[in-house]
Amino acid sequence: MIDASWTLEDTGVGLGFIMFDGTTDIMWGQRKRSNSSSPLHAEAEGLVWAMEELSSRGFKQVRFESDCQQMVHIINSSKQ
């Protein structure tokens, strides 16, 4: 699961992810970055960061979940 927090003020964005195997948390991460141009952009940054972190630790097949319907729709539409 990935998530991001975003505000109109230039205070930065919060990014976070949690990886679990259905019952147990395996790993998680959180960080603050410079402000993004939109909530969608912040969510996408969070997804890319989570993908990089998991890939660098050898994970090859991962299913990502997000509460950002717009990003999920864009990703699923590009698969077709």
RAGIBEL-V491617 format. One record per residue. N is the residue number from 1. SS is DSSP state (alpha for helix, beta for strand, coil for the rest). Layout:
N;SS  N;SS
This chain:
1;coil  2;beta  3;beta  4;beta  5;beta  6;coil  7;coil  8;coil  9;coil  10;coil  11;coil  12;coil  13;beta  14;beta  15;beta  16;beta  17;beta  18;beta  19;beta  20;beta  21;coil  22;coil  23;coil  24;coil  25;beta  26;beta  27;beta  28;beta  29;beta  30;beta  31;beta  32;beta  33;beta  34;coil  35;coil  36;coil  37;coil  38;coil  39;alpha  40;alpha  41;alpha  42;alpha  43;alpha  44;alpha  45;alpha  46;alpha  47;alpha  48;alpha  49;alpha  50;alpha  51;alpha  52;alpha  53;alpha  54;alpha  55;alpha  56;alpha  57;coil  58;coil  59;coil  60;coil  61;coil  62;coil  63;coil  64;coil  65;coil  66;beta  67;coil  68;coil  69;alpha  70;alpha  71;alpha  72;alpha  73;alpha  74;alpha  75;alpha  76;alpha  77;alpha  78;alpha  79;coil  80;coil
